[in-house]
Amino acid sequence: MFATIFAIALLAIQPLAAAPSPQNISQLKSLEQKVTGVVQKVLPATISLFSTKSGASGSGVVVSKDGLILTAGHVVRGSDEMTVVFPNGKQATGKVLGANYTRDTAMIQIMDPKPTFGWPHAGIGKSRKLDSGDLVIALGHAGGYDPVRTPPVRFGRVIAQGQDHFLSTDCTLIGGDSGGPLFDLNGSVVGIHSSIGESLSSNNHAGITGVLQDWKKLEKGETWGRLGGSSLLDNPDAPVIGIITGRPSKSGIRSGISIRHVFEGGPASKAGLRAGDIINNINDKNVPDLRTLHIVIAQHEPGETITIRLIRGQDRLTRKLTLGRRGDIIPDEKR
Amino acid sequence: MKIQSLLAAAGWICLSCQGIAQYSVRLPDPLAGLSWHEKRELKNQASGFFSASKPVIAEAAKSTVSIYHQGGRICYGTVIMSGSSQQPSILTKWSEIKKASNRLVVMTSEGKAFAANLAGVYPDHDLALLDYDVSDAELTPLDLSQAAPLPLGSFILMANPDGNVESLGVVSVESRSLRDGDKAYLGVMMDFSNEQGGIALREIMPGSAAAKAGLRAGDIILAVDQENLTGLMEMKTLLQRLQPGSEIIVTYKRGNARKKTKVALGSLSENPTIRRIPQERMNIMERMGATPSDIRTGFPSVIQSDMPIAPSDAGAPITDLDGKIAGIVIARGSRIKTYIIPTSTIQNLLTKAPQTASHGSAQLTKRGPSDFNNQAENPRDENPRDQVRRLLGKPTVTGDKNQENIRKIQEVLEKLPQRHKNDP
């Protein structure tokens, strides 16, 4: 490309490849050809997801001919099933498998019978080696599924690698894009859309390398982690009990979700829940894992009262808890 | 990408439609964490794109003009051949110049300034046609006959009169109508699930296409034009891609009977109660890193691009990588989108005579923000001498133009006939 002696000298100190940039029209055109080719190939695999039960919605990408879908953790929260809509309007039912909230990633399996040639899908790439300046393509059902148009194409570059395999790009995202795919120029999935910041360069994606590390756990249906910053970013009108969850405790009928922290003055605190308690059952439904806990809570509205059965040491307790509103629990973070 | 990138840091927001919050965690802007070297690399990369594509827009740039009002550039304009007058005219965004009355100054790519007048409008498209005295400037109308359809992901460029690529983006969504009236409408409320082997109709809108065809609540739609449906979304997709007035054969189940009926589809605008719900949180996100145009909806035909622009960039021509005209920028829609009126639509439009501004006004105000009506059509026009005095006091007012340009604009303004406050 355009390596000069000066650039090489710099590279010796700064081990960075120069960001790829076209030098003339013919290079621009061959890049354009790559982009249009990728879009044509992967657009049919870019799906919209929604749940009429939890009210959640977002995007996702099919990554196997058998109908395995990758999406964002915060999109599946509170759902055990979601409706999958392909860009041509075809619908299918997806079963939520596992989620890693910390990395904001999740897996869904399409339950409908597979079409003869399999579901439209995209390949998996690598995000670990992506660097500032690498060119990428984002797709997603911005603003939700819209029958009059295909999911909008956005082209940009990697701005920076973040913590825990997150990366940010200048492919601009908006509500509804969550869970949608980021592709490299080969059309392989390298990221899952997660969040945005004020600037046009603040579009954040969970890197695919993190998903690959979690793959088996996600496939098995395990749900773990915490929506780091994003836990504050969810729907402010969502119902919450006002705790930070700990590990699931797996000991037969005493199993449940342990409480790591209780927000002072929050619903759990008012109901007398304490750190160290194990939530065993809500409204006569056992909560053996985080996913079930979220699903049970998502079925209610803030202000409704639920009955929680707890295990505290050797004791079993029952408490009535009035659900709060997420936005009221975190008053200091108001924009 | 835009020439100057925005570097503001702020909180981050989740993207799930329902999970969008007004609460955010303060995290650093990703650009802020980069080393000096990395930032320079990104900047060089962007410059690479702009300089590599610059030769392509040379022709389009020559037909691009800046439009000034009261010393500031309010938008761009594209020189075209008007079909009705057979004269070169300037096409621009009506709602941006509407605020500026007739006291418009146009500056060419060669730095020549002259006065222009509103000749007429195409209100549906929010386009205005400006006349000027052809002896004032020799402008070459753009060749609009060369346009080819652009596949998704195609690179497109925005020209500015300086001969630079002002912004660069890709085709995000192919040309479509944003008008409800162009969308076919059946007139039913449908169940989300197709648990009953089809789409159950919950309610039939009185007088709708469905009612006229004899469909009733409780009927279960099995197929449209022999195609079995997987659910509500497929039904909606199918309907919205059809034109109002087109006919479909609906196969449905009533009780145990399998029936068929022919439905002549209506238009979505016939039912004013069906509207997308405005989303408070979407509104916040739409403005993150972007300033949307006042008029940004309801266009009969637009290409969507991820190209970042300012509302004052409207009116500029867009080219593909062959320099062919892809269309004219009409609006910044939101953080993720810019709307472009495709060349074929403009070509079509220019064969028709424009409407008078007073006739088109009502249509425009319906689509604007609630305060659009209050923006005076003729804001208090200063007399040119006051204007010059004010401009001299604020020499940097144009932002992107130099003193020389300001002087030229002043000259044009001084030559304009004095107007009275009560002029229409």
Interface residues (C-beta under 8 A of the other chain):
Chain A: L10 Q14 L16 A18 A19 P20 S21 P22 Q23 N24 I25 Q27 L28 K29 L31 E32 V35 T36 V38 V39 Q40 L43 S48 F50 T52 G55 A56 S57 G58 A72 H74 V75 R77 T83 V85 N88 G89 K90 Q91 A92 S132 G133 I137 A142 G143 G144 Y145 P147 V148 R149 T150 P152 V153 R154 F155 G156 R157 I159 A160 G162 S168 D170 C171 T172 L173 I174 G175 G176 D177 S178 G179 H193 S194 S195 I196 G197 E198 S199 L200 S201 S202 N204 G229 S230 L232 L233 D234 N235 P236 A238 R326 G327 I330 E333 K334 R335
Chain B: M1 S5 L6 L7 A8 A9 A10 G11 W12 I13 C14 L15 S16 C17 Q18 G19 I20 A21 Q22 Y23 S24 V25 L27 D29 P30 L31 G33 L34 S35 H37 E38 E41 L42 N44 Q45 A46 S47 G48 F49 A52 S53 P55 V56 P151 L152 G153 S154 F155 G169 V170 V171 S172 V173 E174 R176 S177 K183 F192 S193 N194 T230 G231 L232 M233 E234 M235 K236 T237 L238 L239 Q240 R241 Q279 R281 M282 M285 E286 M288 G289 A290 Q304 D306 P308 L321 S334 R335 I336 K337
